[in-house]
Amino acid sequence: MANKLYHGAAYYPELWDEKVIEEDINLMKEAGINVARMGEFAWHTMEQEEGNIDIRFFVDIVHKLHENGIETVMCTPTPTP
């Protein structure tokens, strides 16, 4: 088994529209980023209505990153505004 060097970045896709996310992923690939950390400040995106948790947005982003050779570290979200 070969060792893998991770080159990563924090990423906050909940702040951007789909076009910017696509551009970001392309720029990450160009920079050689192979892992992205996200979710730690995204509680407002996951629970827009109290008691109704929806993570579909992040599932879609994880799939897009994976399709582009970028792994994901999902962080524990906090209730930041």
C-alpha positions in Angstrom: 0.0 0.0 0.0 1.5 3.3 -1.0 1.5 6.3 1.3 -0.6 9.2 0.2 0.3 12.9 0.7 -2.8 15.0 1.4 -3.0 18.5 0.1 -6.1 20.1 1.3 -8.2 23.1 2.2 -11.1 24.3 4.2 -14.1 24.8 1.9 -17.5 26.5 2.6 -19.7 25.7 -0.4 -22.8 26.8 1.4 -21.7 30.4 0.7 -21.6 30.1 -3.1 -23.9 29.4 -6.0 -23.5 26.4 -8.3 -21.3 28.2 -10.9 -18.8 29.3 -8.3 -18.7 25.8 -6.7 -17.9 24.4 -10.1 -15.1 27.0 -10.6 -13.8 26.3 -7.1 -13.6 22.5 -7.8 -11.7 23.2 -11.0 -9.3 25.5 -9.2 -8.8 22.9 -6.4 -7.9 20.3 -9.0 -5.4 22.7 -10.7 -3.8 23.4 -7.4 -3.4 19.7 -6.7 -5.9 19.7 -3.7 -7.0 16.1 -3.0 -9.0 16.7 0.2 -11.5 19.3 1.4 -12.7 20.0 4.9 -16.3 21.4 5.2 -19.4 21.7 7.3 -18.1 23.1 10.6 -19.9 26.4 10.2 -22.9 25.1 8.2 -25.6 24.3 10.8 -27.7 27.1 9.3 -27.7 25.3 6.0 -28.4 21.9 7.5 -31.2 23.0 9.8 -32.9 26.0 8.2 -36.0 25.2 10.2 -35.8 23.9 13.8 -36.1 20.1 13.9 -35.8 19.7 10.1 -32.3 18.6 9.3 -31.5 18.3 5.6 -27.9 17.4 4.4 -28.7 16.8 0.7 -26.7 19.9 -0.3 -23.6 18.5 1.3 -24.2 15.0 -0.1 -24.3 16.6 -3.6 -21.1 18.5 -2.9 -19.3 15.3 -1.6 -20.3 13.6 -4.8 -19.0 16.4 -7.0 -15.7 16.5 -5.1 -15.3 12.7 -5.3 -16.0 12.8 -9.1 -13.1 15.2 -9.3 -10.7 13.1 -7.3 -11.1 15.2 -4.1 -11.8 13.4 -0.8 -13.9 15.0 1.9 -13.6 15.5 5.7 -17.0 16.4 7.1 -16.7 18.4 10.3 -19.2 18.6 13.1 -21.3 21.6 12.4 -22.0 24.3 15.0 -25.0 26.7 15.2 -23.2 29.8 13.8 -25.3 32.4 12.1 
